[in-house]
């Protein structure tokens, strides 16, 4: 689900980066904010940051003598992607295991589709492992899958969201992508 979220973040600027007048240019605060946000994969409760859409306010800086830095509280609005239970999404298979497959879907790299959630598919482990169904459709590396989100979990250590997927249901499973070489989700 795409969301517009208002966020508050503290931005720290070293004293050496401040100009001779003692003023801190707004572009320096914004640049440091964007650098800080690129270090995050996702925000807890808000999802993956896709882009900052509006800068609301930069509060007056506070000088910290002990660290020789200024800190600013910045309010901004950003667009995020937060996977929700029951949501139908697309992903590309990037790893096949005996127990299931891992998909990439946009900024999400930890989407797991268990073999138990792939009805009528069985593992074929000759050379490159793949899952083959009764109607001969295949789930292998590079295949686009339409899936439903069963559950999500916030992973604090990686600032990431892991997703458990399923293709049980109508219109779910491998998607025909004839002629779409290099198709990237």
Secondary structure as GFF3:
##gff-version 3
##sequence-region A 1 185
A	DSSP	beta_strand	2	14	.	.	.	ID=ss1
A	DSSP	three_ten_helix	15	17	.	.	.	ID=ss2
A	DSSP	alpha_helix	26	39	.	.	.	ID=ss3
A	DSSP	beta_strand	42	43	.	.	.	ID=ss4
A	DSSP	beta_strand	47	58	.	.	.	ID=ss5
A	DSSP	beta_strand	62	64	.	.	.	ID=ss6
A	DSSP	beta_strand	69	81	.	.	.	ID=ss7
A	DSSP	beta_strand	88	96	.	.	.	ID=ss8
A	DSSP	beta_strand	100	105	.	.	.	ID=ss9
A	DSSP	beta_strand	108	114	.	.	.	ID=ss10
A	DSSP	three_ten_helix	115	117	.	.	.	ID=ss11
A	DSSP	beta_strand	121	124	.	.	.	ID=ss12
A	DSSP	beta_strand	130	133	.	.	.	ID=ss13
A	DSSP	beta_strand	138	139	.	.	.	ID=ss14
A	DSSP	beta_strand	144	155	.	.	.	ID=ss15
A	DSSP	beta_strand	160	166	.	.	.	ID=ss16
A	DSSP	beta_strand	173	174	.	.	.	ID=ss17
###
